Amino acid sequence: MTISRSSRTSVIIIVILLLAAVTYFFLIPQWGNLSSKQKEINDLRKQTENLKKTQKQLDDFVAKYKTLQEQVNTVNNTLPLEHADTPRLLANVEELSKLSGLRLTDIQIKEADADLPGQSTSVVEQEISIRLIGSYPAFQDFVLRLENNLRLMDVLSANLRTDAENANLVYELRVKTYYLK
């Protein structure tokens, strides 16, 4: 079977026309969809990059906030706000005496008078009297711990005497501490 040249040409023209029709009706609309989807993908990539930048900024902010919060807590422990924080102060002095090997026998806290003339308007001073019993090296350790304590305290005076009954050393300290009002 021989196919004539004109038949071959007709078949080729029909195939080309079919390919052109398929391209026109199917591929060109899909190409438009592909272009719009590619644009959407690029837009989503830009949004993702912006979100990643924003997330990094947020993470940096949270880390900075936590660091600042730790600093605020340290400052609040050094100089408590609005009140003397007496329970924590008592617990702190008791813990320091135990760690030093001293026995805390008496502690008296003089209530601060916020209206004293010449006193700063924001910082209030509070005086504490502490009586301890123990050895001299233990007392030195206590004073060193008091000095290095986070809570701001100044030793105003220290008196030493011996207990006549037990021959123990008795230390009487006057300490000044501060808080913000």
VOGU-660041 format. One record per residue: residue in three letters; x, y, z of N, C-alpha, C, CB in turn; residue number from 1. Coordinates in steps of 0.02 Angstrom, whole numbers, m for minus. Glycine has a CB too. Layout:
BEGIN
ALA X Y Z X Y Z X Y Z X Y Z NUM
...
# end
This chain:
BEGIN
MET 41 m58 0 0 0 0 44 62 0 m47 m1 59 1
THR 33 100 m49 71 161 m56 25 220 m43 103 166 m126 2
ILE 52 264 m6 13 324 8 40 378 m37 18 345 85 3
SER m7 410 m67 13 463 m113 39 523 m75 m45 483 m158 4
ARG 75 562 m112 105 620 m84 53 669 m60 150 653 m133 5
SER 1 678 m93 m51 724 m73 m86 699 m10 m102 735 m130 6
SER m93 634 m3 m123 606 58 m78 617 117 m137 530 49 7
ARG m14 607 105 34 619 159 33 692 180 104 599 137 8
THR 31 735 133 29 807 148 m35 823 185 34 848 83 9
SER m90 793 166 m154 805 200 m151 780 272 m212 771 162 10
VAL m122 722 282 m116 694 350 m72 740 393 m87 622 349 11
ILE m17 763 364 28 807 402 m8 871 419 92 822 361 12
ILE m46 899 373 m83 961 386 m135 949 440 m116 988 321 13
ILE m169 893 438 m220 877 489 m187 868 557 m259 812 469 14
VAL m131 835 561 m95 826 624 m72 893 651 m34 778 615 15
ILE m47 936 607 m25 1002 628 m85 1042 653 10 1040 570 16
LEU m140 1038 619 m200 1074 641 m225 1047 708 m256 1068 588 17
LEU m222 980 717 m242 951 781 m195 974 837 m241 873 777 18
LEU m131 974 823 m83 999 873 m96 1072 889 m11 989 848 19
ALA m110 1111 839 m124 1183 849 m188 1191 890 m131 1220 782 20
ALA m239 1150 876 m301 1154 914 m291 1133 986 m356 1110 881 21
VAL m254 1079 997 m239 1056 1066 m201 1110 1103 m199 990 1065 22
THR m151 1139 1069 m112 1193 1100 m156 1252 1116 m54 1215 1054 23
TYR m198 1272 1071 m240 1330 1081 m292 1319 1137 m275 1349 1016 24
PHE m325 1261 1136 m379 1250 1183 m357 1223 1251 m428 1202 1152 25
PHE m300 1189 1254 m279 1158 1317 m215 1189 1346 m270 1084 1307 26
LEU m164 1194 1307 m100 1216 1333 m97 1291 1348 m45 1198 1285 27
ILE m124 1332 1304 m121 1405 1316 m159 1424 1380 m149 1443 1255 28
PRO m221 1399 1392 m254 1415 1456 m215 1389 1516 m325 1385 1456 29
GLN m186 1328 1509 m147 1301 1565 m84 1343 1576 m128 1227 1551 30
TRP m55 1369 1523 4 1412 1529 m14 1475 1568 32 1431 1459 31
GLY m73 1502 1555 m96 1561 1593 m105 1543 1667 m163 1588 1564 32
ASN m135 1484 1680 m142 1461 1749 m74 1451 1781 m182 1395 1752 33
LEU m28 1423 1744 39 1411 1770 73 1477 1787 81 1372 1718 34
SER 65 1526 1746 94 1592 1759 64 1623 1822 84 1639 1699 35
SER m1 1619 1829 m33 1648 1889 m13 1610 1951 m110 1649 1881 36
LYS m8 1543 1946 14 1503 2004 87 1518 2022 6 1427 1988 37
GLN 128 1529 1972 198 1546 1985 202 1613 2022 239 1550 1919 38
LYS 159 1661 2002 157 1726 2036 134 1717 2108 109 1775 1998 39
GLU 84 1675 2119 60 1661 2187 116 1629 2229 m1 1614 2186 40
ILE 152 1583 2200 207 1551 2235 260 1603 2255 240 1495 2192 41
ASN 277 1647 2209 326 1699 2224 301 1745 2280 342 1740 2161 42
ASP 236 1763 2278 207 1804 2330 210 1768 2398 135 1823 2313 43
LEU 193 1703 2397 196 1665 2459 267 1658 2486 166 1596 2448 44
ARG 315 1652 2442 386 1650 2464 406 1716 2497 432 1636 2404 45
LYS 384 1772 2468 399 1837 2498 366 1843 2567 375 1895 2452 46
GLN 303 1820 2571 268 1822 2636 304 1778 2687 195 1800 2627 47
THR 327 1720 2665 363 1674 2709 428 1707 2734 379 1608 2673 48
GLU 464 1740 2690 525 1775 2710 509 1830 2760 560 1805 2648 49
ASN 456 1868 2747 436 1921 2793 416 1892 2861 378 1962 2764 50
LEU 380 1836 2860 360 1804 2923 421 1778 2961 312 1746 2909 51
LYS 470 1751 2925 531 1728 2958 569 1786 2989 577 1691 2908 52
LYS 573 1842 2954 605 1902 2982 568 1926 3044 609 1958 2929 53
THR 502 1927 3039 461 1949 3096 469 1901 3154 387 1955 3076 54
GLN 471 1836 3141 481 1786 3194 548 1795 3227 475 1715 3166 55
LYS 600 1809 3188 666 1820 3217 666 1883 3260 720 1827 3161 56
GLN 634 1936 3237 628 1997 3277 591 1983 3342 593 2053 3237 57
LEU 538 1945 3337 498 1928 3396 539 1886 3445 435 1891 3377 58
ASP 577 1837 3419 620 1796 3462 673 1839 3496 653 1740 3421 59
ASP 703 1885 3458 753 1931 3487 721 1974 3541 784 1975 3433 60
PHE 661 1998 3529 626 2039 3578 612 2000 3642 561 2067 3548 61
VAL 589 1938 3634 573 1897 3692 637 1882 3732 539 1830 3670 62
ALA 692 1868 3697 755 1855 3732 778 1917 3769 810 1832 3681 63
LYS 772 1974 3738 792 2038 3770 746 2051 3830 789 2097 3720 64
TYR 682 2037 3822 634 2047 3877 653 2003 3937 563 2032 3854 65
LYS 669 1940 3923 688 1894 3978 750 1918 4013 698 1823 3951 66
THR 799 1942 3975 860 1968 4005 844 2029 4048 911 1988 3950 67
LEU 803 2073 4023 785 2132 4062 743 2113 4123 746 2182 4018 68
GLN 701 2063 4116 660 2040 4173 705 2013 4228 609 1987 4151 69
GLU 757 1976 4209 805 1951 4258 840 2009 4294 857 1905 4225 70
GLN 857 2060 4256 889 2119 4286 841 2155 4333 914 2167 4231 71
VAL 777 2159 4313 727 2191 4356 719 2152 4421 659 2196 4319 72
ASN 718 2085 4415 712 2043 4475 771 2054 4521 706 1969 4456 73
THR 831 2059 4492 891 2071 4533 885 2138 4568 954 2070 4489 74
VAL 864 2190 4533 857 2256 4563 802 2255 4616 841 2309 4509 75
ASN 747 2220 4603 694 2217 4652 716 2180 4715 633 2182 4623 76
ASN 760 2131 4708 786 2098 4767 835 2142 4804 820 2033 4748 77
THR 872 2183 4769 920 2228 4800 884 2284 4835 969 2256 4748 78
LEU 836 2312 4804 799 2369 4830 725 2357 4817 823 2437 4798 79
PRO 690 2322 4864 620 2305 4852 576 2366 4840 593 2265 4910 80
LEU 523 2355 4804 476 2409 4787 419 2414 4837 449 2398 4717 81
GLU 401 2475 4852 339 2492 4886 333 2470 4959 282 2464 4850 82
HIS 369 2421 4980 364 2399 5049 431 2369 5070 307 2347 5059 83
ALA 439 2359 5134 504 2336 5160 516 2262 5146 507 2349 5234 84
ASP 466 2225 5127 472 2153 5114 503 2118 5175 515 2140 5051 85
THR 473 2132 5233 499 2108 5297 505 2032 5300 456 2132 5353 86
PRO 456 1993 5279 464 1920 5284 525 1894 5246 402 1886 5257 87
ARG 536 1919 5186 595 1897 5148 659 1920 5181 591 1923 5075 88
LEU 658 1980 5209 717 2006 5244 734 1962 5304 705 2079 5267 89
LEU 684 1944 5344 695 1901 5402 722 1833 5381 629 1892 5442 90
ALA 692 1805 5329 714 1739 5305 786 1744 5279 668 1714 5250 91
ASN 801 1799 5246 868 1809 5219 920 1812 5275 870 1873 5177 92
VAL 908 1852 5327 954 1859 5383 962 1792 5419 930 1914 5433 93
GLU 907 1757 5428 909 1692 5461 951 1642 5421 838 1664 5472 94
GLU 941 1641 5355 979 1596 5312 1054 1613 5314 953 1600 5239 95
LEU 1070 1677 5313 1140 1698 5315 1172 1676 5381 1147 1774 5307 96
SER 1136 1682 5436 1164 1662 5501 1174 1586 5504 1117 1685 5559 97
LYS 1126 1548 5477 1133 1475 5476 1193 1454 5434 1069 1443 5450 98
LEU 1200 1484 5375 1255 1467 5331 1323 1483 5362 1248 1503 5265 99
SER 1324 1534 5405 1387 1555 5437 1400 1515 5501 1385 1628 5453 100
GLY 1353 1479 5525 1361 1440 5586 1347 1480 5649 1431 1413 5589 101
LEU 1309 1534 5643 1289 1574 5701 1217 1559 5719 1298 1650 5686 102
ARG 1202 1570 5783 1133 1562 5806 1102 1631 5812 1130 1523 5874 103
LEU 1048 1642 5776 1011 1705 5778 966 1703 5839 971 1717 5712 104
THR 978 1748 5887 939 1747 5948 886 1803 5950 984 1754 6009 105
ASP 899 1857 5914 851 1912 5916 859 1954 5853 860 1956 5981 106
ILE 804 1977 5829 805 2024 5773 748 2073 5784 799 1988 5703 107
GLN 763 2136 5779 712 2188 5787 716 2235 5727 722 2227 5854 108
ILE 658 2248 5700 655 2292 5642 618 2355 5662 619 2257 5582 109
LYS 653 2410 5655 623 2475 5670 585 2497 5607 678 2529 5691 110
GLU 521 2509 5616 481 2530 5560 507 2597 5533 407 2536 5579 111
ALA 512 2601 5468 540 2661 5436 490 2717 5440 559 2646 5364 112
ASP 515 2776 5452 474 2837 5451 486 2871 5384 491 2884 5511 113
ALA 438 2867 5341 446 2893 5273 445 2969 5270 392 2865 5228 114
ASP 425 3001 5323 419 3074 5321 475 3110 5357 353 3094 5352 115
LEU 532 3077 5365 589 3110 5398 616 3165 5353 644 3059 5414 116
PRO 633 3223 5384 662 3276 5343 731 3255 5318 666 3342 5383 117
GLY 746 3274 5257 811 3258 5228 814 3189 5198 864 3265 5279 118
GLN 763 3150 5206 763 3083 5178 740 3086 5105 717 3035 5219 119
SER 771 3047 5064 755 3046 4993 680 3029 4984 799 2995 4955 120
THR 650 3058 4933 579 3047 4923 564 2977 4895 551 3099 4876 121
SER 613 2944 4866 597 2879 4837 628 2820 4875 620 2878 4766 122
VAL 682 2831 4912 715 2777 4949 703 2786 5023 791 2775 4933 123
VAL 678 2733 5055 664 2734 5126 715 2690 5161 591 2710 5141 124
GLU 743 2715 5216 792 2677 5255 755 2642 5312 848 2722 5283 125
GLN 779 2582 5328 749 2544 5382 805 2514 5424 701 2488 5355 126
GLU 802 2523 5489 855 2499 5533 835 2432 5564 870 2550 5588 127
ILE 885 2388 5569 874 2321 5596 927 2309 5650 878 2266 5540 128
SER 906 2281 5706 952 2259 5759 953 2183 5759 931 2288 5829 129
ILE 1014 2155 5757 1022 2082 5753 1067 2060 5810 1051 2061 5684 130
ARG 1047 2007 5846 1089 1977 5898 1105 1906 5877 1054 1980 5969 131
LEU 1171 1890 5877 1195 1825 5855 1242 1796 5908 1230 1830 5787 132
ILE 1245 1730 5911 1291 1696 5957 1332 1646 5915 1253 1659 6016 133
GLY 1399 1647 5927 1442 1600 5891 1514 1621 5895 1419 1594 5819 134
SER 1556 1589 5854 1628 1602 5854 1643 1664 5812 1666 1541 5827 135
TYR 1704 1689 5823 1725 1748 5785 1733 1733 5710 1792 1775 5814 136
PRO 1763 1677 5691 1767 1662 5618 1697 1655 5587 1805 1596 5607 137
ALA 1650 1628 5624 1581 1623 5598 1551 1693 5590 1537 1580 5645 138
PHE 1567 1738 5637 1542 1807 5632 1574 1842 5571 1558 1846 5697 139
GLN 1638 1831 5560 1671 1860 5501 1637 1835 5437 1746 1842 5501 140
ASP 1622 1771 5436 1588 1742 5378 1519 1773 5368 1582 1665 5386 141
PHE 1483 1783 5424 1417 1814 5420 1421 1884 5392 1384 1816 5490 142
VAL 1469 1924 5415 1477 1992 5390 1495 1992 5316 1530 2030 5431 143
LEU 1538 1945 5296 1556 1939 5226 1495 1920 5184 1612 1887 5217 144
ARG 1455 1873 5209 1394 1854 5173 1344 1912 5170 1361 1793 5207 145
LEU 1340 1950 5223 1296 2009 5225 1318 2060 5173 1295 2040 5296 146
GLU 1384 2068 5168 1412 2115 5120 1399 2094 5049 1487 2123 5132 147
ASN 1403 2029 5036 1393 2003 4968 1321 1985 4952 1437 1943 4957 148
ASN 1278 1996 4999 1207 1979 4991 1177 2023 4936 1169 1987 5057 149
LEU 1127 1996 4903 1093 2034 4850 1055 2093 4879 1046 1989 4812 150
ARG 1025 2085 4936 988 2139 4968 1038 2190 4995 943 2112 5026 151
LEU 1027 2253 4979 1072 2307 4999 1065 2320 5074 1057 2372 4959 152
MET 1121 2311 5111 1121 2321 5183 1188 2353 5203 1110 2254 5222 153
ASP 1184 2402 5248 1244 2434 5275 1248 2420 5349 1243 2511 5261 154
VAL 1307 2398 5372 1317 2386 5444 1333 2454 5476 1374 2333 5457 155
LEU 1291 2475 5523 1301 2538 5558 1348 2530 5618 1234 2567 5581 156
SER 1338 2475 5655 1382 2463 5712 1381 2388 5728 1359 2504 5774 157
ALA 1435 2367 5761 1441 2297 5782 1471 2297 5852 1485 2255 5733 158
ASN 1438 2266 5900 1462 2260 5969 1474 2187 5985 1412 2292 6019 159
LEU 1527 2175 6023 1545 2107 6042 1548 2104 6118 1613 2087 6011 160
ARG 1518 2052 6145 1522 2041 6218 1520 1966 6229 1464 2077 6256 161
THR 1539 1946 6289 1536 1874 6305 1476 1862 6350 1601 1850 6340 162
ASP 1445 1806 6339 1389 1785 6380 1418 1755 6444 1342 1733 6342 163
ALA 1401 1783 6502 1430 1761 6565 1411 1689 6582 1407 1807 6622 164
GLU 1351 1668 6564 1328 1600 6581 1364 1547 6541 1253 1595 6570 165
ASN 1368 1556 6475 1394 1503 6431 1463 1518 6402 1346 1492 6376 166
ALA 1490 1576 6415 1554 1598 6388 1553 1599 6312 1610 1552 6413 167
ASN 1494 1613 6283 1488 1620 6211 1499 1692 6191 1418 1595 6187 168
LEU 1520 1703 6130 1525 1771 6103 1456 1791 6076 1579 1775 6046 169
VAL 1435 1851 6098 1371 1878 6076 1385 1940 6034 1324 1896 6137 170
TYR 1357 1941 5974 1367 1996 5927 1302 2033 5919 1394 1971 5858 171
GLU 1306 2098 5926 1247 2140 5915 1262 2188 5858 1227 2180 5981 172
LEU 1223 2182 5805 1232 2223 5745 1174 2270 5736 1241 2178 5683 173
ARG 1190 2330 5713 1139 2376 5689 1151 2382 5614 1142 2447 5725 174
VAL 1100 2366 5576 1106 2364 5503 1052 2409 5474 1099 2291 5475 175
LYS 1070 2443 5420 1021 2485 5384 1009 2453 5317 1047 2558 5376 176
THR 945 2446 5300 926 2420 5234 878 2471 5203 892 2349 5240 177
TYR 865 2462 5140 828 2512 5102 773 2479 5061 876 2552 5056 178
TYR 723 2519 5045 672 2498 4996 643 2559 4964 616 2456 5030 179
LEU 614 2549 4906 583 2604 4869 510 2612 4890 588 2592 4793 180
LYS 490 2674 4897 418 2684 4913 381 2709 4853 409 2733 4971 181
# end
